[in-house]
């Protein structure tokens, strides 16, 4: 269904934020974990995932996982992205 441009919302994310959001959406989609979403919510999340996938060329690069790790570090401002202290 076409979207009326006057009824659109624009969200600005850094490239790292977009990559992390895409990774999270893709992981939940691939695992079949619907997080108890309703059909409307699932449809919206699929659309967001698809838009991010079209925008982020990193998704197709061989070092994708390294880029995700670097994005996590960048967002958290930490050396270890799994370190939840501080």
N, C-alpha and C positions, 0 to 999 in steps of 0.2 A: 504494500500500500504506500503510495507516495506521501511524503511528509510536506506539509505546508511550511515554507521557509519562515513565515511570520509566527509559527508556533514551535520553533526550535529553541533549544537551550544549548549553549556552548560551554564546555568545561575545559579549563586549561590545566594540564598536568605537565610536569617535567617529563623528559624522555625516560628517566629512571622510574618515575612513578607510573607511567603508562606501561612500561615493561613489567613491573612488579604486578600491576593490576591484571595485565594480560596473562601472566604466568599463573596467577591465582585462579582466574576464571577458567583457563584451559585445564588446569589440574582438576578442578571440581567437575568440569564437564566430562573429561576423560574418565574419571573414576566413577561416574554415574551418581555422584553425591549431589542430589538435588537440594540439599539443605532444607528439605520440607517446603520448597517453594511452590507457589501456585503457578498455573500455566502462564498468566500474564507476566509475572516476575521472571520466570524462566525465559520467556520470549525476549524480554528486554535485555536480560543478561547475555543471551546469545547474540543479540544485535550489537551490544557493546563489545563483546569478544571479537566479533567479525570486523567491526570498524577498527579496533586496535590491530588486529592481524593484518588488515590492508595497509595500515599506516606504518607499522613497525617492520622495517626491512630486516632488523636483527633476528626476527623469528626464523628466517630461512638460512641464517649464517651458521657455519659449522661450529663456531665458538659461542653459540647461543647461551648455553648453561653458564659459561664463564661471564658472559655479559649480565646475566641475571644476578649472579653472585656479586659482581661489581656494582650493579644497581642497588642491591640490598645494602652493601657497605656504604655507598654514597648517601642513601636515604637515612641510614642509622648513624652515619658519621663515626663508624667503628671499624677497627681492623678486622674483627671476626663477626660476620653477619649472623652467626648463631648465638653470639654472646648477648644475653638479654639483661645483663647488669648495666647499671648507670641509667 
